[in-house]
Amino acid sequence: MACAGMATMLPLLNGCSSSAQLVQAALSEDELQVPFTAFAEKDWVIVRSKQMEFDVFLKKETADSYKAILMRCSHRNNPVQRTSTGFVCHEHGSRFNSDGVVLTEPASKNLTELPTIVKETYVSIKFRLPQI
Ligand code: FES
């Protein structure tokens, strides 16, 4: 089992002051590994890596299906913040729903969804390096 890139969990307070799970993960080759145990309390986590400029929102949709959204605004590449209903970019006010779909301009493109693969004990978030 490859553990080098496996994540650790830390508490996080998000912009809405509700607690969330921040998962620290090392980028290993072209993937981030997030263990299933990260979803013990919630069906979503925010994944952070020192090698990446932007966090990744990772949501468990079913037992074998996860959605990963790069938390980078599609307008001018600033970080977006998680809200109770989706994401907001405080730079110019763009808003996105929880699937990363644009609700409010100036952004005109949805947030980037990253491919995920469910492994035996973890979820792999796949990257192509120009994405991060
Ligand atoms: S950079 Fe996000 S709205 Fe402009």
Residues whose N, C-alpha, C, O or C-beta is under 5 A from the ligand:
A	BS01	FES	C73 H75 R76 N77 N78 C89 E91 H92 G93 S94 A107
